[in-house]
Amino acid sequence: MKRFMKFLLEQETVTVEHGDTMYGLSKKKGIPIQAFLDANPDIDPKNLQIGQKLYWSTQQKPKPIPTKPPSTH
């Protein structure tokens, strides 16, 4: 039971909204798409449904999201 509770506490969720894609959510949350896929094996990433909940582990370290594109000289 403790293991299950730890699993639940180490999860974050996002609720799919109109227009969301797996790629977009991945970028928005800074989480690799594979992290979503691993945590949601029953989800079809090409057929997300509004209101559907997606989970991922809080142990997955988010990638930093750049605030502006790198300048080119």
Number of C-alpha atoms within 10 A of each C-alpha: 6 7 8 9 9 10 12 13 11 14 15 13 13 13 13 17 14 9 9 13 16 20 14 12 19 17 16 10 13 15 21 18 16 12 15 21 17 13 14 15 9 8 16 11 15 9 9 18 17 12 11 12 15 19 18 21 18 15 9 13 11 13 12 10 11 7 6 6 6 7 5 4 3
